[in-house]
Amino acid sequence: MSQVMTPYAPYLPEENAVTGPLSPAAALRRREEWTRVVKRIRELGGLGDDWDGQGASPPRRENVNAAMRWAILAMDQPKAVPPTYVAPGTMGEITVEWESESCYLELEFREPMRAETMWERRGLPTVHETIDDPSGWYVQEE
């Protein structure tokens, strides 16, 4: 399976590629997926100390806000692919993940206006990157 690489996104598995504009029904489903992502980020903002029973810190408000801002901006991009998973970290961060058969991508909000990425592709070295302003960054269909 080949991977698509665009200026805004590290990967998109071919089986999910969109060859033209989304149909109205597909656009609505995509919007609903993004709405669930925003809701999940908001829920994570309500976690308290020791949310995992092992001493984890709750997501820091500035990281929740940065992740929310990112998701709302990405939601308005017609080809932006919603993450497959959104999770809290144990040190106050928020992590969003995309996963396919041959790729894994992680965007981690650790501090305001900065995020860390990790991109793993089968057979290639893992790539780590720091993004100073992740608000315009998204996984995009080509």
CNS distance restraints for C-alpha pairs under 8 A (distance, minus, plus):
assign (resid   1 and name CA) (resid  13 and name CA) 7.51 0.50 0.50
assign (resid   1 and name CA) (resid  14 and name CA) 6.93 0.50 0.50
assign (resid   1 and name CA) (resid 102 and name CA) 7.89 0.50 0.50
assign (resid   2 and name CA) (resid  13 and name CA) 7.17 0.50 0.50
assign (resid   2 and name CA) (resid  14 and name CA) 6.56 0.50 0.50
assign (resid   3 and name CA) (resid  11 and name CA) 6.03 0.50 0.50
assign (resid   3 and name CA) (resid  12 and name CA) 5.96 0.50 0.50
assign (resid   3 and name CA) (resid  13 and name CA) 5.41 0.50 0.50
assign (resid   3 and name CA) (resid  14 and name CA) 6.21 0.50 0.50
assign (resid   4 and name CA) (resid  10 and name CA) 7.83 0.50 0.50
assign (resid   4 and name CA) (resid  11 and name CA) 5.48 0.50 0.50
assign (resid   4 and name CA) (resid  12 and name CA) 5.35 0.50 0.50
assign (resid   4 and name CA) (resid  13 and name CA) 6.75 0.50 0.50
assign (resid   4 and name CA) (resid  14 and name CA) 6.98 0.50 0.50
assign (resid   4 and name CA) (resid 141 and name CA) 7.97 0.50 0.50
assign (resid   4 and name CA) (resid 142 and name CA) 7.07 0.50 0.50
assign (resid   5 and name CA) (resid   9 and name CA) 6.34 0.50 0.50
assign (resid   5 and name CA) (resid  10 and name CA) 5.43 0.50 0.50
assign (resid   5 and name CA) (resid  11 and name CA) 5.19 0.50 0.50
assign (resid   5 and name CA) (resid  12 and name CA) 7.04 0.50 0.50
assign (resid   6 and name CA) (resid  10 and name CA) 6.57 0.50 0.50
assign (resid   6 and name CA) (resid  11 and name CA) 7.39 0.50 0.50
assign (resid   6 and name CA) (resid 140 and name CA) 7.05 0.50 0.50
assign (resid   6 and name CA) (resid 142 and name CA) 7.02 0.50 0.50
assign (resid   8 and name CA) (resid 137 and name CA) 5.77 0.50 0.50
assign (resid   8 and name CA) (resid 138 and name CA) 5.79 0.50 0.50
assign (resid   8 and name CA) (resid 139 and name CA) 6.38 0.50 0.50
assign (resid   8 and name CA) (resid 140 and name CA) 6.45 0.50 0.50
assign (resid   9 and name CA) (resid 137 and name CA) 7.17 0.50 0.50
assign (resid   9 and name CA) (resid 138 and name CA) 5.65 0.50 0.50
assign (resid   9 and name CA) (resid 139 and name CA) 4.17 0.50 0.50
assign (resid   9 and name CA) (resid 140 and name CA) 5.35 0.50 0.50
assign (resid  10 and name CA) (resid 105 and name CA) 7.76 0.50 0.50
assign (resid  10 and name CA) (resid 119 and name CA) 7.27 0.50 0.50
assign (resid  10 and name CA) (resid 139 and name CA) 6.57 0.50 0.50
assign (resid  11 and name CA) (resid 103 and name CA) 7.48 0.50 0.50
assign (resid  11 and name CA) (resid 139 and name CA) 6.72 0.50 0.50
assign (resid  11 and name CA) (resid 140 and name CA) 7.58 0.50 0.50
assign (resid  12 and name CA) (resid  16 and name CA) 6.97 0.50 0.50
assign (resid  12 and name CA) (resid  17 and name CA) 6.88 0.50 0.50
assign (resid  12 and name CA) (resid 139 and name CA) 7.25 0.50 0.50
assign (resid  12 and name CA) (resid 140 and name CA) 6.95 0.50 0.50
assign (resid  12 and name CA) (resid 141 and name CA) 6.16 0.50 0.50
assign (resid  12 and name CA) (resid 142 and name CA) 7.95 0.50 0.50
assign (resid  13 and name CA) (resid  17 and name CA) 6.75 0.50 0.50
assign (resid  13 and name CA) (resid 100 and name CA) 6.85 0.50 0.50
assign (resid  13 and name CA) (resid 102 and name CA) 7.89 0.50 0.50
assign (resid  13 and name CA) (resid 103 and name CA) 7.87 0.50 0.50
assign (resid  16 and name CA) (resid 141 and name CA) 7.92 0.50 0.50
assign (resid  17 and name CA) (resid 141 and name CA) 5.84 0.50 0.50
assign (resid  17 and name CA) (resid 142 and name CA) 6.61 0.50 0.50
assign (resid  18 and name CA) (resid  22 and name CA) 7.26 0.50 0.50
assign (resid  18 and name CA) (resid 141 and name CA) 6.32 0.50 0.50
assign (resid  18 and name CA) (resid 142 and name CA) 6.68 0.50 0.50
assign (resid  19 and name CA) (resid 142 and name CA) 7.32 0.50 0.50
assign (resid  22 and name CA) (resid  26 and name CA) 5.66 0.50 0.50
assign (resid  22 and name CA) (resid  27 and name CA) 5.52 0.50 0.50
assign (resid  22 and name CA) (resid  78 and name CA) 7.78 0.50 0.50
assign (resid  23 and name CA) (resid  27 and name CA) 5.99 0.50 0.50
assign (resid  24 and name CA) (resid  28 and name CA) 6.15 0.50 0.50
assign (resid  25 and name CA) (resid  29 and name CA) 6.29 0.50 0.50
assign (resid  26 and name CA) (resid  30 and name CA) 6.09 0.50 0.50
assign (resid  27 and name CA) (resid  31 and name CA) 6.14 0.50 0.50
assign (resid  27 and name CA) (resid  78 and name CA) 7.72 0.50 0.50
assign (resid  28 and name CA) (resid  32 and name CA) 6.21 0.50 0.50
assign (resid  29 and name CA) (resid  33 and name CA) 6.25 0.50 0.50
assign (resid  30 and name CA) (resid  34 and name CA) 6.35 0.50 0.50
assign (resid  30 and name CA) (resid  81 and name CA) 7.90 0.50 0.50
assign (resid  30 and name CA) (resid  82 and name CA) 7.53 0.50 0.50
assign (resid  31 and name CA) (resid  35 and name CA) 6.13 0.50 0.50
assign (resid  31 and name CA) (resid  75 and name CA) 6.80 0.50 0.50
assign (resid  32 and name CA) (resid  36 and name CA) 6.30 0.50 0.50
assign (resid  33 and name CA) (resid  37 and name CA) 6.45 0.50 0.50
assign (resid  33 and name CA) (resid  82 and name CA) 6.49 0.50 0.50
assign (resid  34 and name CA) (resid  38 and name CA) 6.30 0.50 0.50
assign (resid  34 and name CA) (resid  71 and name CA) 7.27 0.50 0.50
assign (resid  34 and name CA) (resid  75 and name CA) 5.85 0.50 0.50
assign (resid  34 and name CA) (resid  82 and name CA) 5.78 0.50 0.50
assign (resid  35 and name CA) (resid  39 and name CA) 6.16 0.50 0.50
assign (resid  36 and name CA) (resid  40 and name CA) 6.07 0.50 0.50
assign (resid  37 and name CA) (resid  41 and name CA) 6.28 0.50 0.50
assign (resid  37 and name CA) (resid  71 and name CA) 7.28 0.50 0.50
assign (resid  37 and name CA) (resid  82 and name CA) 7.36 0.50 0.50
assign (resid  37 and name CA) (resid  83 and name CA) 7.54 0.50 0.50
assign (resid  37 and name CA) (resid  86 and name CA) 7.05 0.50 0.50
assign (resid  38 and name CA) (resid  42 and name CA) 6.23 0.50 0.50
assign (resid  38 and name CA) (resid  68 and name CA) 6.16 0.50 0.50
assign (resid  38 and name CA) (resid  71 and name CA) 6.28 0.50 0.50
assign (resid  38 and name CA) (resid  72 and name CA) 7.19 0.50 0.50
assign (resid  39 and name CA) (resid  43 and name CA) 6.20 0.50 0.50
assign (resid  40 and name CA) (resid  44 and name CA) 6.25 0.50 0.50
assign (resid  40 and name CA) (resid  86 and name CA) 6.94 0.50 0.50
assign (resid  41 and name CA) (resid  45 and name CA) 6.51 0.50 0.50
assign (resid  41 and name CA) (resid  64 and name CA) 6.55 0.50 0.50
assign (resid  41 and name CA) (resid  67 and name CA) 7.04 0.50 0.50
assign (resid  41 and name CA) (resid  68 and name CA) 6.49 0.50 0.50
assign (resid  41 and name CA) (resid  86 and name CA) 7.09 0.50 0.50
assign (resid  41 and name CA) (resid  94 and name CA) 7.84 0.50 0.50
assign (resid  42 and name CA) (resid  46 and name CA) 7.14 0.50 0.50
assign (resid  42 and name CA) (resid  64 and name CA) 7.16 0.50 0.50
assign (resid  42 and name CA) (resid  68 and name CA) 7.40 0.50 0.50
assign (resid  43 and name CA) (resid  47 and name CA) 7.32 0.50 0.50
assign (resid  44 and name CA) (resid  59 and name CA) 6.79 0.50 0.50
assign (resid  44 and name CA) (resid  64 and name CA) 7.59 0.50 0.50
assign (resid  44 and name CA) (resid  87 and name CA) 7.55 0.50 0.50
assign (resid  44 and name CA) (resid  88 and name CA) 6.50 0.50 0.50
assign (resid  45 and name CA) (resid  58 and name CA) 7.54 0.50 0.50
assign (resid  45 and name CA) (resid  59 and name CA) 5.95 0.50 0.50
assign (resid  45 and name CA) (resid  60 and name CA) 7.51 0.50 0.50
assign (resid  45 and name CA) (resid  61 and name CA) 6.66 0.50 0.50
assign (resid  45 and name CA) (resid  64 and name CA) 5.88 0.50 0.50
assign (resid  47 and name CA) (resid  51 and name CA) 6.08 0.50 0.50
assign (resid  47 and name CA) (resid  58 and name CA) 5.47 0.50 0.50
assign (resid  47 and name CA) (resid  59 and name CA) 7.00 0.50 0.50
assign (resid  48 and name CA) (resid  57 and name CA) 7.36 0.50 0.50
assign (resid  48 and name CA) (resid  58 and name CA) 5.14 0.50 0.50
assign (resid  49 and name CA) (resid  55 and name CA) 7.00 0.50 0.50
assign (resid  49 and name CA) (resid  56 and name CA) 6.35 0.50 0.50
assign (resid  49 and name CA) (resid  57 and name CA) 5.16 0.50 0.50
assign (resid  49 and name CA) (resid  58 and name CA) 5.24 0.50 0.50
assign (resid  50 and name CA) (resid  54 and name CA) 6.03 0.50 0.50
assign (resid  50 and name CA) (resid  55 and name CA) 4.23 0.50 0.50
assign (resid  50 and name CA) (resid  56 and name CA) 4.60 0.50 0.50
assign (resid  50 and name CA) (resid  57 and name CA) 5.99 0.50 0.50
assign (resid  50 and name CA) (resid  58 and name CA) 7.20 0.50 0.50
assign (resid  51 and name CA) (resid  55 and name CA) 7.30 0.50 0.50
assign (resid  51 and name CA) (resid  56 and name CA) 6.05 0.50 0.50
assign (resid  51 and name CA) (resid  57 and name CA) 7.30 0.50 0.50
assign (resid  51 and name CA) (resid  58 and name CA) 6.76 0.50 0.50
assign (resid  52 and name CA) (resid  56 and name CA) 5.97 0.50 0.50
assign (resid  55 and name CA) (resid  90 and name CA) 7.95 0.50 0.50
assign (resid  56 and name CA) (resid  89 and name CA) 7.84 0.50 0.50
assign (resid  56 and name CA) (resid  90 and name CA) 4.48 0.50 0.50
assign (resid  56 and name CA) (resid  91 and name CA) 6.33 0.50 0.50
assign (resid  56 and name CA) (resid  92 and name CA) 7.96 0.50 0.50
assign (resid  57 and name CA) (resid  90 and name CA) 5.55 0.50 0.50
assign (resid  57 and name CA) (resid  91 and name CA) 5.19 0.50 0.50
assign (resid  57 and name CA) (resid  92 and name CA) 5.45 0.50 0.50
assign (resid  58 and name CA) (resid  88 and name CA) 7.82 0.50 0.50
assign (resid  58 and name CA) (resid  90 and name CA) 7.24 0.50 0.50
assign (resid  58 and name CA) (resid  91 and name CA) 7.22 0.50 0.50
assign (resid  58 and name CA) (resid  92 and name CA) 5.26 0.50 0.50
assign (resid  59 and name CA) (resid  63 and name CA) 6.72 0.50 0.50
assign (resid  59 and name CA) (resid  64 and name CA) 6.58 0.50 0.50
assign (resid  59 and name CA) (resid  88 and name CA) 6.33 0.50 0.50
assign (resid  59 and name CA) (resid  89 and name CA) 7.14 0.50 0.50
assign (resid  59 and name CA) (resid  90 and name CA) 7.88 0.50 0.50
assign (resid  59 and name CA) (resid  91 and name CA) 7.22 0.50 0.50
assign (resid  59 and name CA) (resid  92 and name CA) 3.77 0.50 0.50
assign (resid  59 and name CA) (resid  93 and name CA) 5.38 0.50 0.50
assign (resid  59 and name CA) (resid  94 and name CA) 6.48 0.50 0.50
assign (resid  60 and name CA) (resid  64 and name CA) 6.36 0.50 0.50
assign (resid  60 and name CA) (resid  92 and name CA) 4.83 0.50 0.50
assign (resid  60 and name CA) (resid  93 and name CA) 6.63 0.50 0.50
assign (resid  61 and name CA) (resid  65 and name CA) 6.09 0.50 0.50
assign (resid  62 and name CA) (resid  66 and name CA) 6.06 0.50 0.50
assign (resid  62 and name CA) (resid 111 and name CA) 6.93 0.50 0.50
assign (resid  62 and name CA) (resid 112 and name CA) 5.72 0.50 0.50
assign (resid  63 and name CA) (resid  67 and name CA) 6.07 0.50 0.50
assign (resid  63 and name CA) (resid  92 and name CA) 7.44 0.50 0.50
assign (resid  63 and name CA) (resid  93 and name CA) 6.11 0.50 0.50
assign (resid  63 and name CA) (resid  94 and name CA) 6.40 0.50 0.50
assign (resid  63 and name CA) (resid 109 and name CA) 5.61 0.50 0.50
assign (resid  63 and name CA) (resid 110 and name CA) 6.18 0.50 0.50
assign (resid  63 and name CA) (resid 111 and name CA) 5.84 0.50 0.50
assign (resid  63 and name CA) (resid 112 and name CA) 5.98 0.50 0.50
assign (resid  64 and name CA) (resid  68 and name CA) 6.07 0.50 0.50
assign (resid  64 and name CA) (resid  93 and name CA) 7.93 0.50 0.50
assign (resid  64 and name CA) (resid  94 and name CA) 6.68 0.50 0.50
assign (resid  64 and name CA) (resid 109 and name CA) 8.00 0.50 0.50
assign (resid  65 and name CA) (resid  69 and name CA) 6.05 0.50 0.50
assign (resid  66 and name CA) (resid  70 and name CA) 6.11 0.50 0.50
assign (resid  66 and name CA) (resid 109 and name CA) 7.07 0.50 0.50
assign (resid  66 and name CA) (resid 112 and name CA) 6.10 0.50 0.50
assign (resid  66 and name CA) (resid 113 and name CA) 6.75 0.50 0.50
assign (resid  66 and name CA) (resid 135 and name CA) 7.82 0.50 0.50
assign (resid  67 and name CA) (resid  71 and name CA) 6.11 0.50 0.50
assign (resid  67 and name CA) (resid  94 and name CA) 7.02 0.50 0.50
assign (resid  67 and name CA) (resid 109 and name CA) 6.51 0.50 0.50
assign (resid  68 and name CA) (resid  72 and name CA) 6.11 0.50 0.50
assign (resid  69 and name CA) (resid  73 and name CA) 6.23 0.50 0.50
assign (resid  69 and name CA) (resid 135 and name CA) 6.74 0.50 0.50
assign (resid  70 and name CA) (resid  74 and name CA) 6.07 0.50 0.50
assign (resid  70 and name CA) (resid 134 and name CA) 6.74 0.50 0.50
assign (resid  70 and name CA) (resid 135 and name CA) 4.60 0.50 0.50
assign (resid  70 and name CA) (resid 136 and name CA) 7.20 0.50 0.50
assign (resid  70 and name CA) (resid 137 and name CA) 7.78 0.50 0.50
assign (resid  71 and name CA) (resid  75 and name CA) 5.92 0.50 0.50
assign (resid  72 and name CA) (resid  76 and name CA) 6.83 0.50 0.50
assign (resid  73 and name CA) (resid  77 and name CA) 7.19 0.50 0.50
assign (resid  73 and name CA) (resid 135 and name CA) 6.76 0.50 0.50
assign (resid  73 and name CA) (resid 136 and name CA) 7.16 0.50 0.50
assign (resid  74 and name CA) (resid  80 and name CA) 6.08 0.50 0.50
assign (resid  74 and name CA) (resid 135 and name CA) 7.79 0.50 0.50
assign (resid  74 and name CA) (resid 136 and name CA) 7.19 0.50 0.50
assign (resid  74 and name CA) (resid 137 and name CA) 7.51 0.50 0.50
assign (resid  74 and name CA) (resid 138 and name CA) 6.14 0.50 0.50
assign (resid  75 and name CA) (resid  80 and name CA) 6.79 0.50 0.50
assign (resid  75 and name CA) (resid  82 and name CA) 7.85 0.50 0.50
assign (resid  76 and name CA) (resid  80 and name CA) 7.97 0.50 0.50
assign (resid  79 and name CA) (resid 140 and name CA) 5.23 0.50 0.50
assign (resid  79 and name CA) (resid 141 and name CA) 5.02 0.50 0.50
assign (resid  79 and name CA) (resid 142 and name CA) 7.32 0.50 0.50
assign (resid  80 and name CA) (resid 138 and name CA) 6.03 0.50 0.50
assign (resid  80 and name CA) (resid 139 and name CA) 5.53 0.50 0.50
assign (resid  80 and name CA) (resid 140 and name CA) 4.45 0.50 0.50
assign (resid  80 and name CA) (resid 141 and name CA) 6.37 0.50 0.50
assign (resid  81 and name CA) (resid 138 and name CA) 7.44 0.50 0.50
assign (resid  81 and name CA) (resid 139 and name CA) 5.49 0.50 0.50
assign (resid  81 and name CA) (resid 140 and name CA) 5.71 0.50 0.50
assign (resid  81 and name CA) (resid 141 and name CA) 6.77 0.50 0.50
assign (resid  82 and name CA) (resid  98 and name CA) 7.86 0.50 0.50
assign (resid  82 and name CA) (resid 139 and name CA) 7.72 0.50 0.50
assign (resid  83 and name CA) (resid  96 and name CA) 6.11 0.50 0.50
assign (resid  83 and name CA) (resid  97 and name CA) 5.35 0.50 0.50
assign (resid  83 and name CA) (resid  98 and name CA) 4.82 0.50 0.50
assign (resid  84 and name CA) (resid  96 and name CA) 7.71 0.50 0.50
assign (resid  84 and name CA) (resid  97 and name CA) 5.84 0.50 0.50
assign (resid  84 and name CA) (resid  98 and name CA) 4.96 0.50 0.50
assign (resid  84 and name CA) (resid  99 and name CA) 6.46 0.50 0.50
assign (resid  85 and name CA) (resid  96 and name CA) 5.79 0.50 0.50
assign (resid  85 and name CA) (resid  97 and name CA) 5.12 0.50 0.50
assign (resid  85 and name CA) (resid  98 and name CA) 6.69 0.50 0.50
assign (resid  86 and name CA) (resid  94 and name CA) 7.41 0.50 0.50
assign (resid  86 and name CA) (resid  95 and name CA) 5.78 0.50 0.50
assign (resid  86 and name CA) (resid  96 and name CA) 4.44 0.50 0.50
assign (resid  86 and name CA) (resid  97 and name CA) 6.34 0.50 0.50
assign (resid  87 and name CA) (resid  94 and name CA) 6.00 0.50 0.50
assign (resid  87 and name CA) (resid  95 and name CA) 5.26 0.50 0.50
assign (resid  87 and name CA) (resid  96 and name CA) 6.44 0.50 0.50
assign (resid  88 and name CA) (resid  92 and name CA) 7.19 0.50 0.50
assign (resid  88 and name CA) (resid  93 and name CA) 6.02 0.50 0.50
assign (resid  88 and name CA) (resid  94 and name CA) 4.70 0.50 0.50
assign (resid  88 and name CA) (resid  95 and name CA) 6.07 0.50 0.50
assign (resid  89 and name CA) (resid  93 and name CA) 4.88 0.50 0.50
assign (resid  89 and name CA) (resid  94 and name CA) 5.75 0.50 0.50
assign (resid  89 and name CA) (resid  95 and name CA) 6.68 0.50 0.50
assign (resid  92 and name CA) (resid 110 and name CA) 7.17 0.50 0.50
assign (resid  93 and name CA) (resid 108 and name CA) 6.75 0.50 0.50
assign (resid  93 and name CA) (resid 109 and name CA) 5.50 0.50 0.50
assign (resid  93 and name CA) (resid 110 and name CA) 4.76 0.50 0.50
assign (resid  93 and name CA) (resid 111 and name CA) 7.64 0.50 0.50
assign (resid  94 and name CA) (resid 108 and name CA) 5.79 0.50 0.50
assign (resid  94 and name CA) (resid 109 and name CA) 5.18 0.50 0.50
assign (resid  94 and name CA) (resid 110 and name CA) 6.95 0.50 0.50
assign (resid  95 and name CA) (resid 106 and name CA) 6.79 0.50 0.50
assign (resid  95 and name CA) (resid 107 and name CA) 5.75 0.50 0.50
assign (resid  95 and name CA) (resid 108 and name CA) 4.30 0.50 0.50
assign (resid  95 and name CA) (resid 109 and name CA) 6.21 0.50 0.50
assign (resid  96 and name CA) (resid 106 and name CA) 5.83 0.50 0.50
assign (resid  96 and name CA) (resid 107 and name CA) 5.30 0.50 0.50
assign (resid  96 and name CA) (resid 108 and name CA) 6.37 0.50 0.50
assign (resid  97 and name CA) (resid 104 and name CA) 7.31 0.50 0.50
assign (resid  97 and name CA) (resid 105 and name CA) 5.64 0.50 0.50
assign (resid  97 and name CA) (resid 106 and name CA) 4.51 0.50 0.50
assign (resid  97 and name CA) (resid 107 and name CA) 6.38 0.50 0.50
assign (resid  98 and name CA) (resid 103 and name CA) 7.99 0.50 0.50
assign (resid  98 and name CA) (resid 104 and name CA) 5.85 0.50 0.50
assign (resid  98 and name CA) (resid 105 and name CA) 5.18 0.50 0.50
assign (resid  98 and name CA) (resid 106 and name CA) 6.55 0.50 0.50
assign (resid  99 and name CA) (resid 103 and name CA) 5.84 0.50 0.50
assign (resid  99 and name CA) (resid 104 and name CA) 4.55 0.50 0.50
assign (resid  99 and name CA) (resid 105 and name CA) 6.44 0.50 0.50
assign (resid 100 and name CA) (resid 104 and name CA) 6.42 0.50 0.50
assign (resid 102 and name CA) (resid 121 and name CA) 5.82 0.50 0.50
assign (resid 102 and name CA) (resid 122 and name CA) 5.30 0.50 0.50
assign (resid 103 and name CA) (resid 119 and name CA) 7.42 0.50 0.50
assign (resid 103 and name CA) (resid 120 and name CA) 5.61 0.50 0.50
assign (resid 103 and name CA) (resid 121 and name CA) 4.53 0.50 0.50
assign (resid 103 and name CA) (resid 122 and name CA) 6.44 0.50 0.50
assign (resid 104 and name CA) (resid 118 and name CA) 7.97 0.50 0.50
assign (resid 104 and name CA) (resid 119 and name CA) 5.88 0.50 0.50
assign (resid 104 and name CA) (resid 120 and name CA) 5.09 0.50 0.50
assign (resid 104 and name CA) (resid 121 and name CA) 6.57 0.50 0.50
assign (resid 105 and name CA) (resid 117 and name CA) 7.17 0.50 0.50
assign (resid 105 and name CA) (resid 118 and name CA) 5.67 0.50 0.50
assign (resid 105 and name CA) (resid 119 and name CA) 4.49 0.50 0.50
assign (resid 105 and name CA) (resid 120 and name CA) 6.32 0.50 0.50
assign (resid 106 and name CA) (resid 116 and name CA) 7.93 0.50 0.50
assign (resid 106 and name CA) (resid 117 and name CA) 5.38 0.50 0.50
assign (resid 106 and name CA) (resid 118 and name CA) 5.13 0.50 0.50
assign (resid 106 and name CA) (resid 119 and name CA) 6.52 0.50 0.50
assign (resid 107 and name CA) (resid 115 and name CA) 6.54 0.50 0.50
assign (resid 107 and name CA) (resid 116 and name CA) 5.80 0.50 0.50
assign (resid 107 and name CA) (resid 117 and name CA) 4.62 0.50 0.50
assign (resid 107 and name CA) (resid 118 and name CA) 6.86 0.50 0.50
assign (resid 108 and name CA) (resid 115 and name CA) 5.37 0.50 0.50
assign (resid 108 and name CA) (resid 116 and name CA) 5.13 0.50 0.50
assign (resid 108 and name CA) (resid 117 and name CA) 6.27 0.50 0.50
assign (resid 109 and name CA) (resid 114 and name CA) 6.64 0.50 0.50
assign (resid 109 and name CA) (resid 115 and name CA) 4.68 0.50 0.50
assign (resid 109 and name CA) (resid 116 and name CA) 6.74 0.50 0.50
assign (resid 110 and name CA) (resid 114 and name CA) 6.89 0.50 0.50
assign (resid 110 and name CA) (resid 115 and name CA) 6.02 0.50 0.50
assign (resid 110 and name CA) (resid 116 and name CA) 7.44 0.50 0.50
assign (resid 111 and name CA) (resid 115 and name CA) 6.96 0.50 0.50
assign (resid 113 and name CA) (resid 132 and name CA) 5.91 0.50 0.50
assign (resid 113 and name CA) (resid 133 and name CA) 4.95 0.50 0.50
assign (resid 113 and name CA) (resid 134 and name CA) 6.68 0.50 0.50
assign (resid 113 and name CA) (resid 135 and name CA) 7.84 0.50 0.50
assign (resid 114 and name CA) (resid 130 and name CA) 7.06 0.50 0.50
assign (resid 114 and name CA) (resid 131 and name CA) 5.57 0.50 0.50
assign (resid 114 and name CA) (resid 132 and name CA) 4.45 0.50 0.50
assign (resid 114 and name CA) (resid 133 and name CA) 5.48 0.50 0.50
assign (resid 114 and name CA) (resid 134 and name CA) 6.37 0.50 0.50
assign (resid 115 and name CA) (resid 130 and name CA) 5.83 0.50 0.50
assign (resid 115 and name CA) (resid 131 and name CA) 5.21 0.50 0.50
assign (resid 115 and name CA) (resid 132 and name CA) 6.63 0.50 0.50
assign (resid 115 and name CA) (resid 133 and name CA) 7.37 0.50 0.50
assign (resid 115 and name CA) (resid 134 and name CA) 6.23 0.50 0.50
assign (resid 116 and name CA) (resid 128 and name CA) 7.23 0.50 0.50
assign (resid 116 and name CA) (resid 129 and name CA) 5.78 0.50 0.50
assign (resid 116 and name CA) (resid 130 and name CA) 4.58 0.50 0.50
assign (resid 116 and name CA) (resid 131 and name CA) 6.17 0.50 0.50
assign (resid 117 and name CA) (resid 127 and name CA) 7.90 0.50 0.50
assign (resid 117 and name CA) (resid 128 and name CA) 5.54 0.50 0.50
assign (resid 117 and name CA) (resid 129 and name CA) 5.14 0.50 0.50
assign (resid 117 and name CA) (resid 130 and name CA) 6.30 0.50 0.50
assign (resid 117 and name CA) (resid 131 and name CA) 7.57 0.50 0.50
assign (resid 118 and name CA) (resid 126 and name CA) 6.93 0.50 0.50
assign (resid 118 and name CA) (resid 127 and name CA) 5.66 0.50 0.50
assign (resid 118 and name CA) (resid 128 and name CA) 4.60 0.50 0.50
assign (resid 118 and name CA) (resid 129 and name CA) 6.65 0.50 0.50
assign (resid 119 and name CA) (resid 126 and name CA) 5.68 0.50 0.50
assign (resid 119 and name CA) (resid 127 and name CA) 5.12 0.50 0.50
assign (resid 119 and name CA) (resid 128 and name CA) 6.56 0.50 0.50
assign (resid 120 and name CA) (resid 124 and name CA) 7.25 0.50 0.50
assign (resid 120 and name CA) (resid 125 and name CA) 6.95 0.50 0.50
assign (resid 120 and name CA) (resid 126 and name CA) 4.71 0.50 0.50
assign (resid 120 and name CA) (resid 127 and name CA) 6.63 0.50 0.50
assign (resid 121 and name CA) (resid 125 and name CA) 7.26 0.50 0.50
assign (resid 121 and name CA) (resid 126 and name CA) 6.97 0.50 0.50
